Amino acid sequence: MQTRLLFVRHGESVHTVEGFIGGPRACLGLTDRGHEQARAVARSLVAEPHSTRPVAVYSSTLRRATETATTIATALAVPHDQDCRLCTWHVPDYADGLPHAEFREHAITGGGVFRPFEQDNETWAELVTRGSRAILDIAERHEGSTVIIVGHAETVEMSFHALGLLPLYRSFDLAVAPASVTEWQTDQTPTAWPPPRWTLTRFNQR
């Protein structure tokens, strides 16, 4: 049976519009436009064939993601669970709510894949590892079904590493639009070894 993972980036958020770090305390959720985007993507998912209707919605724990996920889960009448591993960067406490420019003042020399870009921040390798494990745990839990994962641009990026097996340092960047849908599917066991072949069937669809 086919396992389908649909990744949805949250709708437009207050922290993005106003230009500050939206961590667990400072995230103010979606803008009015973001809420409408969430409703629109929910309507589009409800309209998809009933045979592939999602059985569950998962999201990061940040408010902008949970608001988007709640809208989708309510429209589909399916459970919604939160998993912090699906969050964007786990920023240090001092950064939560800082303007982006001020956070960049904490940049460290040599930041990159295995060293943080800013003092005490999470590394890219740590973010990808925790997120990839969450993605594969969800795929195993719902093998043969369709599941929606609501997160962030970085959550969608994680999927290219967890499912597409790209190296941590990619040779290209990804532009992920708010409330867009990215889909991966496989007919193989999600946690098999060697890893299964996943197919990217849509990216950044709005």
N, C-alpha and C positions, 0 to 999 in steps of 0.2 A: 504494500500500500504506500501511497505517496505522502511524504511529510512536507508540509509547506510552512515556512516562516515568513510572515509579513512584517517588515520593519516600518514603523511610522514615526517620523520626527514630530515632536510636539508643534503646536501652532505658534504663531508669533507671540513672543513673550515680552513682558515689561522690561526685564533685565537687558534683553537684546536692544530694544528700542532706546532705552535710557543709558546704555553703555556701562553697566557695572557687573561685577561678578555675582551671579545668582546661585549661591550655595544654599545649604539647608535652611539657614535663617533668613537670608536676604531675598530669596526667590519670591516674587510677588505674583507668580502665575501668569496667565495669559492676558493679553490685551483683548479689547472687544473684537478686533479683527481676528485674533488668535482663536477666540471661542467660535466665531463663525467658521473659520477654517476647520476646526475640530468637528463641527456639525456637518460640514460638507464632506469631509473624508469618511465620517461615519455613514452618511447616506450612500456614498459610493460603495462602501464595503457591504452594506445591507443589500444593495442591488446585485451583488455578485451571485453566481449560481448557488442554489441551496445545497447542492451536493458537496460543495467545498466550503460551506459556511464555517467560520472560525468557532472553535469550542472554548476558547479562553483568551483573555487579554492580560498581558504582563506589562509592567511599566517600571521605570526608575522611581525612586521615592521623592524626587524633586517636584514641587507643586505644579510647574508648567507641564510636566509629563503626566502627573496623576490627573490633572484636570482634563487633558486631552484623552487619556485612557478611559476615564469615567464616562465621558460622552460617548465614546465608541462602544464600551461594554454595555452601557444602558441601551443603546440603539440595537445591539445584537442580542441582548438578553443573555449574556454569558458572564461568568465570574471574572473579576479583576483582582489580580494579586500584584503586590509590589516587591521589587527585588533591588536592593541598593547596588548590587553589582552591575546593574544596567545604567547606572548614573554616568554622567559626564565626569570630568576631572574631580577627584576628591581633593579640593583645595584646602590649604591650611586655614585655621580659624581666623587668623589676622586678615585673610584676603576676602572673606565672605562679606560682600557688599561694597568692596573697594571699586572705584572707577577703574576701567581697564588700564588706563595710562599709569595710574599709581601702582597697580599690580606689576606692571612691566618694569617698574623701578627696582623690583626685587629679583631681577634676572641674575642668573649665576653663570659663570664662565664654563663653557663646555656642555651646556644643557643640550639634550637630544634624546635619543632612544632610551638609553639606560641611565641617564642623569636628568634630573628635573630641569625644566626651563626656568623656574623661579624657586627661590629659597623655600624649602620644606614642602614643595608641591609634589604631587604624584608624578612618576615617570610615565612616558608613553608605553613602555613595556609592561608596567604594572597595570595600567588601565586596560590594555588589550588582553592581558592574561585573565584578569578577574571577569571582564565582560564576556570573553570567549567561553569561559567555563560556565557562566550563567546561560549563555545561548545554547550550549550543548546539553546542559542539564534540562532545559526547557524542551529541546528537541527530543531527548530521550523520554521525558515524561509524557509527551504527546505524539509519539511515533505513529505515523499513519493518519495524522489529523492536521488541521490548519490552525495555526496560532498567530496572534498578533502581538508584537513586541513594540511598545511605545517608549521611545527614549529621545536621544539627542543626535546631533550630527555625528558625534563620536561613536554613538551606539551603532549607527549604520556603518560607519567606517570599520568598527570591530568585526562586523559580519564578513567583510572581505578577507579578514585574517582567520577568523574562526571557521568559516565555511569554504572560502575560496583559497585558503592556505597561502595567502600572499606573505612575503617577508615583512617583518616589522617596519622596515624602512622601504616604503613604496617608491616607485619611480614617477608617481603621479599623485595629484591631489583630487579630492572629491568635493563637489559643491552639492550640498544636501538642502533642499528647500523646505521651509516649514510645511508641516502637514502633508509631506510627500510620502509615497509608498514605494518600498523596495522589497522585492520578493525573491526568495531562494527556495528551491525544492529538490528533493531527492527521493528515489525509489529504493534506496539502500538503507541499511540500519544506521541511524545517525551517529552512533558511538562505536561503529565497527573499527577494527584495525586490520590492515591499513585504512586510513580515513576514507569515507565514502566520497563519491563524486556528487557535488551539488551543482545545480544549474541556476544561474541568475536569469530570471524570466522577466523582471522589470526593475528599473532603477529610477528613483526620483520622479515617479509618476504623480501627477497632480490632477 
